[in-house]
């Protein structure tokens, strides 16, 4: 599941929050439904929101949220959407880790 928008500038400095954790098989359907609902109502400051499930360890999920600026990311970290993501892991399974990443991509 993913939505995405290309952020066009010569040098892209982007920010990302990666939240990962374990959701047991019997709770995976509920987790996926919550994430699909979140994708349908995402904030406009998001550049991309992806939910991934590991192919080998099917209990392992990762939610990756990308932003075009730091302010949008910090605002998101105080939002209901972020609380739903982290809360879903904590309620339905086990929150593994949360990583905040800053990176740049030079376009040709």
TAGI-V684389 format. One record per backbone hydrogen bond with DSSP energy under -0.5 kcal/mol. NH is the residue of the N-H (numbers start at 1). CO is the residue of the C=O. If there is no record, write none. Layout:
nh->[NH NH]
co->[CO CO]
//
This chain:
nh->[3 5 8 9 12 12 13 14 14 15 16 17 18 19 19 20 21 22 23 24 27 28 28 29 31 32 33 34 35 36 37 38 39 40 41 41 42 46 47 48 49 50 51 52 54 58 60 61 61 62 63 64 64 65 66 67 68 73 74 75 76 77 78 79 82 83 84 85 86 87 88 89 90 91 92 93 94 96 97 99 101 103 105 107 107]
co->[49 47 6 7 10 105 11 12 103 67 101 65 99 17 63 97 61 94 59 92 24 24 25 25 27 28 29 30 31 32 33 34 35 36 37 38 39 43 66 66 3 64 1 62 60 56 57 21 59 52 19 50 62 17 48 15 45 69 70 71 72 73 75 76 76 79 80 81 82 83 84 85 86 87 88 89 22 20 20 18 16 14 12 10 105]
//
